[in-house]
Amino acid sequence: MTAVKDRGYHDANSVHTGLDWQRKHRGLVIFTVGGKMATESKIEWTEQTWNPVTGCTKISPGCKHCYAEVMARRLRAMGAHGYQNGFELTLHPQRLEQPKRRRKPTVYFVNSMSDLFHEQVPDAFIDQVFEVIRETPQHTYQILTKRAERLPAYFGDEPVPANVWLGVSVEDRKYGVPRIDELRRVNARIRFLSVEPLLEDVGELNLSGIHWVIVGGESGSQARPMEAEWVTAVRRQCLDAGVSFFFKQWGGWGADGVKRNKKANGRVLDGRTWDAYPITTITAVTG
């Protein structure tokens, strides 16, 4: 894959460039490193977020109440640099160098505010992202997409860098479950599923070649409920298949079916938390 020069983009698909900012907001600690933004994440299964792309479009039911869309609009209203375009897809080539400035091994969730494999993100820009990933082997990069069909098209027979965990979202049977087969076609060291927001019983899953499964309920004022039976069914399959299982949260609806703040509902399932990772090198994430 050939990288292109670091430059801005602005084309008919409403792809824009943007700047970074420095502010604390709703659990995110956002700070500048050499004039660029890095973000300490409160997401339970990662350490920091790296957003060389922001903005997205909805393609399946899991997108309905997108937290990133709400956050992006809020940041634009606050005048935050980098969010002048709200939730329109925006490339930030000036953010590409951020991980290189951090020597400490760090777990990065790539594009928490977008989807790296969105159809409007050029292959050439994705190439640049992976060039940085290859140049920073001390870091671990978690990449999650709903555009699973683009994964085998992009990687082909090439292996994914060893420091990348590649995942797909699996919110339901119709849209989510078919993404698993597309993920399995890619030669990745770690493949994972984000079963969040879990919107229905996803049935029996083929977990062959899958190393990690995250499950969580939807949060926010419009959260859709998640049944405990749906969660335990996924957990059972993970345990039977020897796949690491991580329960992130109940979300806006508790295990008792009562709607309340997600913090009050917590993340305890059957009397304990479930915090398994596919390898032990990122135990620092759990504190």
LUMSEMI-85595 format. One line per 4 residues: their letters; for each residue x, y, z of C-alpha. Coordinates in steps of 0.02 Angstrom, whole numbers, plus 50000, padded with zeros to 5 digits. Example, Ala and Ser with C-alpha at 12.3 -4.5 7.8 and 13.67 -1.06 7.14 Angstrom:
as> 50615 49775 50390; 50684 49947 50357
% end
This chain:
mtav> 50000 50000 50000; 50067 50169 49953; 50048 50319 50067; 50009 50492 49998
kdrg> 50084 50656 50055; 50011 50735 50212; 49884 50858 50143; 49706 50917 50167
yhda> 49557 50847 50075; 49397 50932 50020; 49292 50850 49888; 49113 50827 49830
nsvh> 49082 50697 49965; 49092 50831 50101; 49260 50771 50166; 49347 50913 50258
tgld> 49502 50945 50359; 49499 51015 50535; 49600 51075 50684; 49621 51013 50861
wqrk> 49573 51088 51027; 49606 51081 51214; 49463 51058 51336; 49387 50942 51466
hrgl> 49215 50877 51421; 49098 50740 51485; 49227 50616 51547; 49353 50645 51408
vift> 49517 50728 51453; 49573 50809 51292; 49747 50885 51287; 49871 50945 51158
vggk> 50035 50859 51117; 50145 50970 51010; 49991 51066 50956; 49893 50908 50915
mate> 49751 50826 51009; 49763 50665 51107; 49621 50600 51213; 49620 50495 51370
skie> 49468 50385 51356; 49341 50331 51485; 49293 50184 51374; 49319 50034 51486
wteq> 49419 49930 51362; 49546 50055 51298; 49667 50190 51358; 49664 50331 51231
twnp> 49573 50377 51072; 49654 50433 50911; 49539 50517 50786; 49622 50552 50618
vtgc> 49444 50547 50549; 49287 50618 50628; 49106 50611 50572; 49005 50470 50498
tkis> 48838 50418 50422; 48708 50293 50485; 48699 50122 50403; 48615 50006 50528
pgck> 48506 50005 50686; 48657 50017 50801; 48689 50191 50731; 48518 50261 50780
hcya> 48573 50348 50940; 48756 50372 50897; 48853 50446 51044; 48985 50516 50926
evma> 48855 50615 50829; 48786 50691 50989; 48962 50731 51050; 49016 50808 50884
rrlr> 48867 50924 50878; 48896 50975 51058; 49078 51012 51022; 49035 51116 50870
amga> 48911 51217 50974; 49050 51249 51098; 49163 51312 50959; 49285 51169 50976
hgyq> 49419 51169 50841; 49409 51015 50732; 49220 51005 50742; 49172 51153 50633
ngfe> 49090 51026 50517; 48992 50942 50656; 48968 50760 50611; 49010 50774 50426
ltlh> 49150 50657 50380; 49313 50751 50405; 49492 50697 50377; 49623 50765 50497
pqrl> 49793 50731 50417; 49877 50842 50547; 49831 50714 50681; 49921 50570 50598
eqpk> 50083 50600 50690; 50007 50597 50866; 50052 50417 50915; 50232 50444 50861
rrrk> 50253 50574 50997; 50210 50450 51134; 50346 50327 51183; 50248 50243 51322
ptvy> 50158 50088 51256; 49976 50139 51241; 49814 50059 51186; 49727 50170 51059
fvns> 49548 50155 51001; 49560 50220 50823; 49418 50336 50768; 49301 50332 50915
msdl> 49216 50478 50827; 49203 50396 50656; 49233 50237 50555; 49404 50219 50474
fheq> 49329 50110 50337; 49187 50229 50294; 49161 50228 50106; 49211 50413 50095
vpda> 49382 50384 50174; 49506 50359 50031; 49618 50206 50030; 49765 50325 50022
fidq> 49718 50404 50188; 49693 50233 50269; 49867 50190 50203; 49936 50338 50299
vfev> 49851 50281 50458; 49927 50108 50442; 50097 50180 50402; 50094 50265 50572
iret> 50034 50105 50653; 50180 50007 50579; 50302 50141 50635; 50242 50132 50816
pqht> 50250 49947 50864; 50253 49992 51049; 50069 50040 51038; 49914 49931 51018
yqil> 49778 49994 50901; 49596 49940 50914; 49502 49972 50753; 49314 49944 50747
tkra> 49203 49958 50594; 49026 49931 50533; 49089 49932 50353; 49150 49753 50366
erlp> 49137 49720 50180; 49279 49843 50151; 49401 49746 50261; 49442 49602 50141
ayfg> 49435 49723 49995; 49565 49835 50075; 49683 49706 50151; 49669 49570 50020
depv> 49798 49437 50060; 49905 49559 50159; 49915 49529 50348; 49853 49662 50466
panv> 49996 49738 50568; 50029 49632 50722; 49991 49777 50841; 49814 49798 50772
wlgv> 49658 49722 50846; 49527 49724 50709; 49343 49718 50754; 49166 49735 50688
sved> 49005 49792 50771; 48871 49660 50796; 48711 49739 50861; 48582 49620 50786
rkyg> 48558 49471 50672; 48514 49558 50508; 48655 49685 50499; 48779 49637 50634
vpri> 48803 49449 50624; 48850 49446 50437; 48995 49562 50475; 49081 49422 50571
delr> 49112 49321 50412; 49190 49473 50327; 49306 49499 50476; 49357 49316 50474
rvna> 49418 49336 50294; 49555 49455 50352; 49724 49394 50415; 49727 49483 50583
rirf> 49818 49429 50740; 49671 49483 50848; 49492 49488 50784; 49356 49553 50899
lsve> 49170 49587 50905; 49088 49737 50985; 48914 49672 51025; 48854 49844 51074
plle> 48724 49908 51082; 48653 49733 51094; 48477 49756 51024; 48413 49578 51016
dvge> 48459 49396 51042; 48592 49370 50909; 48572 49181 50914; 48711 49055 50892
lnls> 48870 49139 50833; 49013 49063 50735; 49160 49118 50843; 49291 49025 50745
gihw> 49441 49139 50723; 49371 49268 50845; 49478 49310 50996; 49379 49437 51096
vivg> 49197 49486 51120; 49136 49646 51204; 48953 49658 51253; 48860 49812 51312
gesg> 48691 49896 51322; 48646 50063 51247; 48662 50220 51353; 48583 50391 51339
sqar> 48408 50459 51363; 48339 50361 51215; 48426 50198 51258; 48343 50038 51200
pmea> 48334 49899 51330; 48448 49747 51331; 48386 49583 51404; 48499 49488 51524
ewvt> 48466 49328 51428; 48542 49402 51271; 48702 49441 51365; 48719 49274 51452
avrr> 48690 49183 51288; 48839 49272 51210; 48944 49243 51366; 48904 49057 51364
qcld> 48959 49043 51184; 49121 49136 51220; 49163 49025 51368; 49123 48868 51268
agvs> 49232 48927 51123; 49376 48990 51231; 49349 49169 51174; 49388 49312 51294
fffk> 49228 49396 51356; 49215 49576 51413; 49053 49647 51482; 49060 49834 51462
qwgg> 48897 49898 51537; 48711 49876 51559; 48685 50050 51490; 48524 50145 51515
wgad> 48425 49992 51571; 48478 49887 51720; 48481 49699 51738; 48315 49719 51829
gvkr> 48235 49803 51679; 48229 49974 51762; 48285 50127 51666; 48412 50234 51758
nkka> 48583 50316 51739; 48710 50198 51662; 48830 50225 51806; 48697 50169 51928
ngrv> 48663 50014 51823; 48847 49973 51823; 48931 49828 51735; 48910 49681 51853
ldgr> 48842 49523 51773; 48791 49377 51883; 48882 49447 52034; 49047 49495 51954
twda> 49131 49596 51818; 49194 49514 51659; 49355 49595 51600; 49445 49467 51494
ypit> 49564 49521 51356; 49631 49413 51215; 49812 49438 51271; 49889 49497 51434
tita> 49995 49639 51370; 49861 49772 51399; 49816 49732 51578; 49854 49914 51618
vtg> 49688 49961 51541; 49597 49884 51687; 49698 49988 51809
% end
